[in-house]
Amino acid sequence: MLFIPTKRNLLASAFTALFAISASPALAHNHSAKSADKAPFTIDHLAHMANAGNITVSPDGSVTAYTVSKPRNLKAGDDNGSPDTHLFVIRTVNGIQGEPVQFIGTQGSVSALTFSGDGQHIFFKSKRDGDENTSLYSIALAGGEATKRFDYDTSIGDYHNSSIGNGRVKEI
């Protein structure tokens, strides 16, 4: 059966991803599961909340990619106050949505997600080890390491990935 993405399918995938993200253990707060131990939500909790964003859906609608930003714990001695932002993926197979999987999360923060035209790669901006500025990377949905696709003398502000389908960047 061929899955043909429509606006409705894509919106449903995005909303499903948002629901899965909100229920994801990656976003869970480190409180006890006992209801008696739960304290009311206060402004102090805001500094510990993870935020989902940057949601994009593959061309065929079978994969949803999104980022989760988690603040650093300054009280515990983290060096930098900027949040870590990691890539998560949810796959849908035969109409059944899988669990969110952290796809990139060990090196640098990611932003500006987009799929290749064939849906086999995710492109993103990141400043990783050895980068002086934000560069363009991609990673295959089949797995493996991210590959730097483009860098410049200054940080990349925005880019456009063409729909040529083979994971190559046509415009930046």
Contacts in CASP RR format, 6 or more apart in sequence:
PFRMAT RR
TARGET T0000
AUTHOR 0000-0000-0000
METHOD contacts of the structure
MODEL  1
MLFIPTKRNLLASAFTALFAISASPALAHNHSAKSADKAPFTIDHLAHMA
NAGNITVSPDGSVTAYTVSKPRNLKAGDDNGSPDTHLFVIRTVNGIQGEP
VQFIGTQGSVSALTFSGDGQHIFFKSKRDGDENTSLYSIALAGGEATKRF
DYDTSIGDYHNSSIGNGRVKEI
3 9 0 8 1.000
3 60 0 8 1.000
3 61 0 8 1.000
3 62 0 8 1.000
5 57 0 8 1.000
5 59 0 8 1.000
5 60 0 8 1.000
5 61 0 8 1.000
9 61 0 8 1.000
10 57 0 8 1.000
10 61 0 8 1.000
13 57 0 8 1.000
13 61 0 8 1.000
13 64 0 8 1.000
13 92 0 8 1.000
14 55 0 8 1.000
14 57 0 8 1.000
14 64 0 8 1.000
16 64 0 8 1.000
16 90 0 8 1.000
16 97 0 8 1.000
17 55 0 8 1.000
17 64 0 8 1.000
17 66 0 8 1.000
17 90 0 8 1.000
17 100 0 8 1.000
18 52 0 8 1.000
18 55 0 8 1.000
20 90 0 8 1.000
20 97 0 8 1.000
20 99 0 8 1.000
20 100 0 8 1.000
21 27 0 8 1.000
21 52 0 8 1.000
21 66 0 8 1.000
21 68 0 8 1.000
21 88 0 8 1.000
21 100 0 8 1.000
22 52 0 8 1.000
24 68 0 8 1.000
24 88 0 8 1.000
24 100 0 8 1.000
26 50 0 8 1.000
26 68 0 8 1.000
26 70 0 8 1.000
26 88 0 8 1.000
26 100 0 8 1.000
26 102 0 8 1.000
27 50 0 8 1.000
27 52 0 8 1.000
27 68 0 8 1.000
29 45 0 8 1.000
29 48 0 8 1.000
29 49 0 8 1.000
30 48 0 8 1.000
31 37 0 8 1.000
31 38 0 8 1.000
31 39 0 8 1.000
32 38 0 8 1.000
47 71 0 8 1.000
47 74 0 8 1.000
48 71 0 8 1.000
48 73 0 8 1.000
49 71 0 8 1.000
50 68 0 8 1.000
50 69 0 8 1.000
50 70 0 8 1.000
50 71 0 8 1.000
51 68 0 8 1.000
51 69 0 8 1.000
51 83 0 8 1.000
52 66 0 8 1.000
52 67 0 8 1.000
52 68 0 8 1.000
52 69 0 8 1.000
53 66 0 8 1.000
53 67 0 8 1.000
53 68 0 8 1.000
53 69 0 8 1.000
54 66 0 8 1.000
54 67 0 8 1.000
54 85 0 8 1.000
54 111 0 8 1.000
54 112 0 8 1.000
54 113 0 8 1.000
55 64 0 8 1.000
55 65 0 8 1.000
55 66 0 8 1.000
55 113 0 8 1.000
56 64 0 8 1.000
56 65 0 8 1.000
56 66 0 8 1.000
56 113 0 8 1.000
56 114 0 8 1.000
56 115 0 8 1.000
56 122 0 8 1.000
57 63 0 8 1.000
57 64 0 8 1.000
57 65 0 8 1.000
57 115 0 8 1.000
58 64 0 8 1.000
58 65 0 8 1.000
58 115 0 8 1.000
58 119 0 8 1.000
58 141 0 8 1.000
59 115 0 8 1.000
59 117 0 8 1.000
59 118 0 8 1.000
59 119 0 8 1.000
59 163 0 8 1.000
60 119 0 8 1.000
61 92 0 8 1.000
62 91 0 8 1.000
62 92 0 8 1.000
62 93 0 8 1.000
63 89 0 8 1.000
63 90 0 8 1.000
63 91 0 8 1.000
63 92 0 8 1.000
63 115 0 8 1.000
63 119 0 8 1.000
63 141 0 8 1.000
64 89 0 8 1.000
64 90 0 8 1.000
64 92 0 8 1.000
65 87 0 8 1.000
65 88 0 8 1.000
65 89 0 8 1.000
65 103 0 8 1.000
65 113 0 8 1.000
65 115 0 8 1.000
65 122 0 8 1.000
66 87 0 8 1.000
66 88 0 8 1.000
66 90 0 8 1.000
66 113 0 8 1.000
67 85 0 8 1.000
67 86 0 8 1.000
67 87 0 8 1.000
67 88 0 8 1.000
67 110 0 8 1.000
67 111 0 8 1.000
67 113 0 8 1.000
68 85 0 8 1.000
68 86 0 8 1.000
68 88 0 8 1.000
69 83 0 8 1.000
69 84 0 8 1.000
69 85 0 8 1.000
69 109 0 8 1.000
70 83 0 8 1.000
70 84 0 8 1.000
70 85 0 8 1.000
70 86 0 8 1.000
71 81 0 8 1.000
71 83 0 8 1.000
72 78 0 8 1.000
72 79 0 8 1.000
72 80 0 8 1.000
72 81 0 8 1.000
72 82 0 8 1.000
72 83 0 8 1.000
72 84 0 8 1.000
74 81 0 8 1.000
82 109 0 8 1.000
83 109 0 8 1.000
84 105 0 8 1.000
84 108 0 8 1.000
84 109 0 8 1.000
85 109 0 8 1.000
85 110 0 8 1.000
85 111 0 8 1.000
86 102 0 8 1.000
86 103 0 8 1.000
86 104 0 8 1.000
86 105 0 8 1.000
86 109 0 8 1.000
86 110 0 8 1.000
87 102 0 8 1.000
87 103 0 8 1.000
87 104 0 8 1.000
87 105 0 8 1.000
87 110 0 8 1.000
87 113 0 8 1.000
87 122 0 8 1.000
87 124 0 8 1.000
87 139 0 8 1.000
88 100 0 8 1.000
88 101 0 8 1.000
88 102 0 8 1.000
88 103 0 8 1.000
89 100 0 8 1.000
89 101 0 8 1.000
89 103 0 8 1.000
89 122 0 8 1.000
89 141 0 8 1.000
90 97 0 8 1.000
90 98 0 8 1.000
90 99 0 8 1.000
90 100 0 8 1.000
90 101 0 8 1.000
91 97 0 8 1.000
91 98 0 8 1.000
91 101 0 8 1.000
92 98 0 8 1.000
103 122 0 8 1.000
103 139 0 8 1.000
103 143 0 8 1.000
104 110 0 8 1.000
104 124 0 8 1.000
104 139 0 8 1.000
104 146 0 8 1.000
107 126 0 8 1.000
107 128 0 8 1.000
107 129 0 8 1.000
108 126 0 8 1.000
108 127 0 8 1.000
108 128 0 8 1.000
109 126 0 8 1.000
109 127 0 8 1.000
110 124 0 8 1.000
110 125 0 8 1.000
110 126 0 8 1.000
110 137 0 8 1.000
111 124 0 8 1.000
111 125 0 8 1.000
111 126 0 8 1.000
112 123 0 8 1.000
112 124 0 8 1.000
112 125 0 8 1.000
112 157 0 8 1.000
112 158 0 8 1.000
112 159 0 8 1.000
113 122 0 8 1.000
113 123 0 8 1.000
113 124 0 8 1.000
114 122 0 8 1.000
114 123 0 8 1.000
114 124 0 8 1.000
114 159 0 8 1.000
114 161 0 8 1.000
115 121 0 8 1.000
115 122 0 8 1.000
115 123 0 8 1.000
115 161 0 8 1.000
116 122 0 8 1.000
116 123 0 8 1.000
116 138 0 8 1.000
116 161 0 8 1.000
116 165 0 8 1.000
116 166 0 8 1.000
116 167 0 8 1.000
117 161 0 8 1.000
117 162 0 8 1.000
117 163 0 8 1.000
117 164 0 8 1.000
117 165 0 8 1.000
117 167 0 8 1.000
118 165 0 8 1.000
118 166 0 8 1.000
118 167 0 8 1.000
119 141 0 8 1.000
119 165 0 8 1.000
120 140 0 8 1.000
120 141 0 8 1.000
120 142 0 8 1.000
120 165 0 8 1.000
120 167 0 8 1.000
121 138 0 8 1.000
121 139 0 8 1.000
121 140 0 8 1.000
121 141 0 8 1.000
121 167 0 8 1.000
122 138 0 8 1.000
122 139 0 8 1.000
122 141 0 8 1.000
123 136 0 8 1.000
123 137 0 8 1.000
123 138 0 8 1.000
123 149 0 8 1.000
123 159 0 8 1.000
123 161 0 8 1.000
123 169 0 8 1.000
124 136 0 8 1.000
124 137 0 8 1.000
124 138 0 8 1.000
124 139 0 8 1.000
124 146 0 8 1.000
125 134 0 8 1.000
125 135 0 8 1.000
125 136 0 8 1.000
125 137 0 8 1.000
125 156 0 8 1.000
125 157 0 8 1.000
125 159 0 8 1.000
126 134 0 8 1.000
126 135 0 8 1.000
126 137 0 8 1.000
126 146 0 8 1.000
127 133 0 8 1.000
127 134 0 8 1.000
127 135 0 8 1.000
127 155 0 8 1.000
128 135 0 8 1.000
128 137 0 8 1.000
128 146 0 8 1.000
128 148 0 8 1.000
131 148 0 8 1.000
131 151 0 8 1.000
133 151 0 8 1.000
133 152 0 8 1.000
133 153 0 8 1.000
133 154 0 8 1.000
133 155 0 8 1.000
133 156 0 8 1.000
134 155 0 8 1.000
134 156 0 8 1.000
134 157 0 8 1.000
135 148 0 8 1.000
135 149 0 8 1.000
135 150 0 8 1.000
135 151 0 8 1.000
135 152 0 8 1.000
135 156 0 8 1.000
136 148 0 8 1.000
136 149 0 8 1.000
136 150 0 8 1.000
136 151 0 8 1.000
136 156 0 8 1.000
136 159 0 8 1.000
136 169 0 8 1.000
136 172 0 8 1.000
137 146 0 8 1.000
137 147 0 8 1.000
137 148 0 8 1.000
137 149 0 8 1.000
138 146 0 8 1.000
138 147 0 8 1.000
138 149 0 8 1.000
138 167 0 8 1.000
138 169 0 8 1.000
139 145 0 8 1.000
139 146 0 8 1.000
139 147 0 8 1.000
149 169 0 8 1.000
150 156 0 8 1.000
150 159 0 8 1.000
150 169 0 8 1.000
150 172 0 8 1.000
156 172 0 8 1.000
159 169 0 8 1.000
159 171 0 8 1.000
159 172 0 8 1.000
160 170 0 8 1.000
160 171 0 8 1.000
160 172 0 8 1.000
161 167 0 8 1.000
161 169 0 8 1.000
161 170 0 8 1.000
161 171 0 8 1.000
162 168 0 8 1.000
162 169 0 8 1.000
162 170 0 8 1.000
162 171 0 8 1.000
164 170 0 8 1.000
END
